[in-house]
C-alpha cells in the first residue's frame, strides 16, 4: 500500500470520527435540554381559585388535604388564584367553625401542572352539594379583555348575556361556562336574562386591558340567597410569563435554550465531515 493511500485512509478515519463525535454531541445536547424542559414542565404548579355558589351552604371554611385554606368563606365570594402542586387533592367544605369533621362537601380533585382552574361549590340539599371544576385559559389577548360567564344559579335555567342591545352570549345552562370573548377595555353594563323566570339581572363594571374578566351568575331566582351577579378580573396566572401577571416577564436567564445559533452550522459541518471521509475512502480504494 503506497503512502498516498495510507494517508487518505488515515484522514478519512479522522474525518469520520470527528463527524460522528459532533453528531453525538448534538444528540446529547438536545437530549439533555429536552429532559430539562420536560422536568421543568412536570414541576410547574397548578393554579386554582374557588367561588362559593351553593345557596344551601352558609359561610364556610375550606380545607385542602386536611389543612384550612379559607376561613369564613361567604356566599358569592370568589378568591384569587393560588398555586398548588399538581396531582390529586382532597377538598372539604364545612360550615364556619364546625371543623373538618362536619364537612358538607368532600371531593378529590386532580389538577395538572401549569393549568388554571375555577372550582365552584354548587348545588342544593335537594339536588346534592358538590364541586364543579372549570378549566380556565388565562393567556391574555394583548390590548383587550378576555371575558367569560359562569352559570352557577340552580334555578336560572339557560341564560343569555347582553351589553346594551347587543347579545354577546346565549344558551348558557346551569353548571356550564361560556366560551371566551375578546372585548375592548372600557365601561360596560351587562344584562343577564333568565327566560324561564322572566327576569333580568344587571351589573356595571370597568374592564381593563390585558386582563381576564369573569361574570358569575349565582343565587336563587325563587328563594334565598337571592340571585346576583359577581364579577372578577385577574391579571393571569401568578408568576407565569406571558399570561398577564407580568406581560413583560421573560424566561429566567439561567434557563438553557433548546437551541442556539450554532446548532444548525454544527449539524451541517458534521455531515460534511462524514461525506468527506466516505469520499476519501472510495478514492483510496481505487488507487
C-alpha positions in Angstrom: 0.0 0.0 0.0 1.6 3.3 -1.1 1.9 6.3 1.2 -0.8 8.3 -0.6 -3.4 5.6 0.1 -2.3 5.2 3.7 -2.5 9.0 4.1 -6.0 9.1 2.5 -7.3 6.3 4.7 -5.9 7.9 7.9 -7.5 11.3 7.0 -10.8 9.6 6.2 -10.9 7.8 9.6 -10.1 11.1 11.4 -12.9 12.9 9.5 -15.4 10.1 10.1 -14.6 10.1 13.8 -14.9 13.9 14.1 -18.3 13.8 12.3 -19.7 11.1 14.5 -18.5 12.8 17.6 -20.1 16.1 16.5 -23.5 14.3 15.9 -23.2 12.5 19.2 -22.6 15.9 20.9 -25.7 17.4 19.3 -27.8 14.4 20.2 -26.7 14.7 23.8 -27.3 18.5 23.8 -30.9 18.0 22.6 -31.5 15.1 24.9 -30.3 16.9 28.0 -32.3 20.1 27.2 -35.4 18.2 26.2 -35.2 16.4 29.5 -34.7 19.7 31.3 -37.7 21.2 29.6 -39.8 18.2 30.5 -38.7 18.3 34.1 -39.5 22.0 34.3 -43.0 21.4 32.9 -43.5 18.5 35.4 -42.7 20.7 38.3 -44.8 23.7 37.3 -47.6 24.4 39.8 -51.3 24.3 39.2 -53.5 27.4 39.8 -56.8 27.2 41.5 -59.4 29.8 42.6 -62.6 29.0 44.5 -66.1 30.5 44.3 -68.9 29.9 46.9 -72.0 29.4 44.8 -74.0 26.9 46.9 -77.2 28.5 48.2 -77.6 25.9 50.9 -74.1 26.2 52.4 -73.7 29.2 54.6 -70.4 30.9 55.5 -67.9 28.1 55.4 -64.3 27.0 56.0 -62.4 25.3 53.1 -59.8 22.6 53.8 -57.3 21.2 51.3 -55.5 18.0 52.1 -56.6 18.4 55.8 -55.3 22.0 56.2 -57.5 25.0 56.3 -57.2 27.1 53.1 -60.0 29.6 53.6 -61.8 30.8 56.7 -65.3 32.5 56.8 -65.8 31.9 53.1 -69.1 33.8 52.4 -71.6 33.0 49.7 -70.8 34.8 46.4 -67.1 35.2 47.2 -64.5 34.4 44.6 -60.8 34.1 45.6 -57.8 35.0 43.5 -55.7 32.2 42.0 -53.5 30.2 44.4 -50.7 27.9 43.3 -50.8 24.3 44.4 -48.7 21.2 43.5 -50.2 19.2 40.6 -51.8 15.9 41.4 -54.8 14.8 43.5 -56.0 17.0 46.4 -58.8 16.3 48.9 -61.1 19.4 49.2 -63.6 19.7 52.1 -66.1 22.4 52.9 -67.7 22.8 56.3 -69.8 25.4 58.0 -67.6 28.0 59.6 -66.3 27.0 63.0 -67.7 23.4 62.8 -64.4 21.8 61.9 -63.3 19.4 59.1 -65.3 16.6 60.6 -68.5 18.4 59.8 -67.8 18.8 56.1 -70.8 19.0 53.9 -68.8 18.7 50.7 -65.8 16.3 50.3 -64.3 15.7 46.9 -60.9 14.8 45.5 -59.7 17.0 42.6 -56.9 16.0 40.3 -55.1 19.1 38.8 -52.5 19.3 36.1 -49.2 21.2 36.1 -49.4 24.7 34.6 -53.2 24.6 34.3 -55.6 27.1 35.8 -58.9 26.1 37.3 -62.1 27.6 38.8 -63.6 25.4 41.4 -67.2 26.2 42.3 -69.1 25.0 45.4 -72.6 24.5 44.0 -75.9 22.7 44.4 -78.6 22.5 47.0 -79.5 20.0 49.7 -82.3 18.7 47.4 -80.1 18.2 44.4 -76.9 17.4 46.1 -73.8 19.5 47.0 -70.7 19.2 45.0 -67.7 21.0 43.5 -67.8 21.9 39.8 -64.4 22.3 38.1 -63.8 24.5 35.1 -60.5 24.6 33.2 -59.6 28.2 32.5 -57.5 29.8 29.8 -55.8 32.9 31.2 -53.4 33.7 28.4 -54.1 37.3 27.6 -55.2 38.8 24.3 -52.9 41.9 24.1 -54.8 45.2 24.3 -58.1 43.6 25.1 -60.1 41.9 27.9 -60.9 38.2 27.8 -64.5 37.8 29.1 -66.2 34.6 30.3 -69.6 33.8 32.0 -70.1 31.0 34.5 -73.8 29.9 35.1 -73.9 28.7 38.7 -77.5 29.6 39.7 -79.6 26.4 40.2 -82.9 27.7 39.1 -81.9 30.3 36.4 -82.1 27.8 33.5 -80.3 28.8 30.3 -79.2 32.4 30.4 -78.2 35.0 27.8 -75.8 37.9 28.3 -76.2 41.3 26.5 -74.4 44.6 26.6 -76.9 47.3 25.7 -79.0 45.9 22.9 -76.3 43.6 21.7 -76.5 39.9 22.7 -73.0 38.7 23.5 -73.6 35.1 24.6 -76.7 32.8 24.6 -77.9 29.5 25.9 -75.5 29.0 28.9 -77.1 26.4 31.1 -76.5 25.6 34.8 -73.0 24.2 35.8 -71.6 25.5 32.5 -69.3 28.3 31.4 -69.3 30.2 28.1 -66.5 30.5 25.6 -64.1 33.4 26.0 -64.8 36.6 24.2 -62.2 39.3 23.5 -63.7 42.7 24.1 -62.3 46.2 24.2 -61.4 47.6 27.5 -63.9 50.1 29.0 -67.0 50.6 31.0 -69.8 48.0 30.5 -73.3 47.3 31.8 -74.1 43.6 31.4 -77.6 42.2 31.4 -78.2 38.5 32.2 -81.6 37.3 31.2 -83.3 34.2 32.6 -86.2 33.5 30.2 -87.5 30.7 32.4 -88.0 33.2 35.2 -88.9 36.1 33.0 -86.2 38.1 34.9 -83.0 40.0 34.1 -80.0 40.9 36.3 -77.7 43.7 35.6 -74.3 44.9 36.7 -71.9 47.6 35.7 -68.1 47.2 35.7 -65.0 48.6 34.0 -62.9 46.1 32.1 -59.2 46.7 31.9 -56.9 45.8 29.0 -54.7 42.7 29.3 -56.9 41.1 31.9 -59.2 38.1 32.1 -62.7 39.0 33.4 -65.3 36.7 34.8 -69.0 37.1 35.4 -70.6 34.5 37.7 -74.4 34.0 37.9 -75.2 32.8 41.5 -78.1 32.6 43.9 -81.8 31.7 43.5 -84.4 33.5 41.4 -87.0 31.8 43.6 -85.6 31.6 47.0 -82.6 32.7 49.1 -80.0 33.9 48.9 -81.3 36.0 46.0 -79.8 35.7 42.5 -76.9 38.0 41.9 -74.0 38.7 39.5 -70.4 38.5 40.8 -67.6 40.0 38.7 -63.9 39.3 38.9 -60.8 40.4 37.0 -57.4 38.8 37.1 -54.0 39.6 35.5 -53.5 36.0 34.6 -51.6 33.1 36.2 -49.5 34.3 39.1 -45.8 34.5 38.2 -46.2 32.7 34.8 -44.5 34.6 31.8 -46.8 36.0 29.1 -50.1 35.2 31.0 -50.8 38.7 32.2 -49.4 38.7 35.7 -46.4 40.4 34.1 -46.8 40.9 30.4 -43.1 41.8 30.2 -41.9 38.7 32.1 -39.2 36.6 30.4 -37.8 33.2 30.9 -35.1 33.3 33.6 -31.6 33.9 32.1 -30.2 30.7 33.7 -32.7 28.6 31.8 -30.8 27.0 28.9 -32.4 27.5 25.5 -33.5 24.5 23.5 -31.3 25.6 20.5 -28.6 28.0 19.8 -27.3 29.9 16.7 -24.5 27.3 16.4 -26.9 24.3 16.3 -27.6 24.2 12.6 -24.0 25.1 11.4 -22.6 22.3 13.7 -25.0 19.8 12.2 -24.1 20.7 8.7 -20.4 20.6 9.5 -20.8 17.1 11.0 -22.5 15.8 7.8 -19.8 17.4 5.6 -17.0 15.7 7.7 -18.7 12.3 7.2 -19.2 12.9 3.5 -15.5 13.8 3.0 -14.5 10.7 4.9 -16.5 8.5 2.7 -15.2 10.2 -0.5 -11.5 9.8 0.6 -12.0 6.1 1.4 -13.6 5.4 -2.0 -10.8 7.4 -3.7 -8.1 5.4 -1.9 -9.8 2.1 -2.8 -9.4 3.0 -6.5 -5.7 3.6 -6.2 
